[in-house]
Amino acid sequence: MSTPQPAPPPETPSASPSGSQPTPPSGSPPETPSAPPSASPPIPPSGSQPAPPSEASSEAGPGSSGPSSEASSVFRVLLRMQIRSGMEREFERTWFQVGRAVTDHPANLGQWLSRSEEEEGVYYIVSDWADERRFREFEHSEGHLAHRTRLHPFRSGGSMTTMRVVYAMTGAGTGL
């Protein structure tokens, strides 16, 4: 029986042919490319599912090979941002331009910008971190302050929620 894996980060913008920089979006957001095979945990055979751990189990926590520990869980940050009307496309471009301020941090596992299909001008930003301590260090850093300063003029409101990934299950469609 295999141990459940931590959540793989959602897909990120593709790299340019040289592999050095992501391809910037043009007038509309880029299509979401497929993640490289190494970016996702192995996919179990069709129809199989990991068994949930029993309360008395001494199995390792999600994604770890040793005893379960707080540091082994992915720390996830979910931001909800309300963007001023008419500024959505410029916000998307600016977010993409300043995104390296987050993803270049060694503890960042990835980040993703999503536009709500249900609420006009609402965006969600998800970022995954190796642990909470290093996220908090980044959150109070000069680099993050500069990143927020560039995005602030677009915002009319927002909120932040933090969480830990408990289980991640890869869907059958990821192997296509």
N, C-alpha and C positions, 0 to 999 in steps of 0.2 A: 504494500500500500504506500502511495507517495504522500508526502506532506504538501498541503495546499501552498501555493505560491503567493507572494504579495502581488497586489494589483500592478499590472504593467502600466506604465504611463500611456495615456491616449496618444495617438499619433501626432507628430510634429511636422512643420513645413519641411519639404524636401530640400536636400542640399543641391547646390549647383553642380554641374558636371565636374568641376574641379574638386568638389567636396569641401570647399573652404567656407562658404557662406550660404545661408538659405536663400532661395529664390524669393525676392520681394514681391508682394502682391501688386497687381496693376489696378485698374479701375474697380475690379471686384475681387473678393477674397479668393485665394488660391484653392484649387481642389485639394482635398485631403489625400495625400499619397499613402501608399502602403508602407508600413513600417518594415525595416529590414528583419529577416527571420530571427536574428539574434536579439531583437528588442522584446520578444514575447517569450514567456515560459513555454516549455513543451506542451503540446496539446494532447490530452489523454485520448485514447481510442474512443470512437463515437459511442455514445451511450454510457460511458463510465463516468462516475463522479467520485470525488474524494469523500471519504466518510467523515462526518463531523467528529471532532475529538470528544471523548467522554469526559465528564467532569473529573473523574479520577485518573485520567490519562496523564502520563508523564511525557507524552510526545512533544516535540519541539513546536514552537509557535509558527505562524505563517511565515514561510520564506526563510526559515532558519534551519540549521542542521544541528544545533545544540539546544540547551534549555531555552524556553521561551523567555524573552526579556523585552522591556519597553522599547529599547533601542532597535530591536529587529523589525518593528512595525513601520510601515510607510506613514509619514505624517502628511496629511493632505490639507491644503488651504483652499477654500471655495470663496471667491469674491463675487458679489452681485453688484453690477454697476449700471446705473441709469445714466444714459448719455443724452446730452442736450439734443433736441430735435434739429435735424439737418447737419449734424456733425458726425454721424455714424461712420461714414466711409473714411473720413480723416482720422477719426479715433482708431479704426482698424489699422490703417497704415502706420500711425504713430506707435501703436502697441507693438506691431511687428518690428519696427525700427529700434525700439528700446528694449525689446525682449531679451537680448543677450545680457542685459544687466542682471537678469534673474538666472537664465540658463547657464551662464558662465560660472556661477558659484559652484564650488565642488560638491556641496551637499544637495544641490537641486537635481532632481531626477527627471524633470520635464515640466512644461507648463502648456496650457491650451486655452485658446480664446474661442468661446462659442456665443453665437447670437441667438437669442430666444426666438422661437417660432410663434410664441403666444403673446408676448408683451413687447410693444413697440419701444425701441431704443434701449432694451435691456440686454446686457451681456453678462456672461459668466466666465470667470477666469479660474481655472483649476491649476494648482501647482503642487507637485509632490516633492517631499523632502526626505532625506535619510533619517532625520530625527528632528524633534521640536527645538532642542537647544540651538542647533545651527540655523534653523529657520529664524528663530528669535534674534540671533546675532545679525543675520542678514537684514531682518526687518528694521533694525535700529542703525544700520550702516549708512554711510554717506552715499554709496552706490544706489541703495534703495530710495533714499531721499531724492536723488536726481531723477530716477525712474518715475517716481510718483509725481514730481514737479512737472514733468513733461505731459503726463496724462491728466492731471488735475483740471485743466481748463475745459475738458470735454464732459466732466462729471456733473450731474445735478443731484446725485444721491448714490448711496450704496451701503453694503454691509459685508462683513467678513465672518465666516464660520470655519472652525478648525475641527479636524477629526483624525482618527486613526483607521487605517484599512484593516479590517478583520479577516476577510476572505476575498480572494479574487478568483473568478472562474472565467476561463477563456471560452468564448463562444465558438461554435462549430464553424461559423463563417470566416474565421480568421485564417483558416487553412486554404482558402480559395486562391 
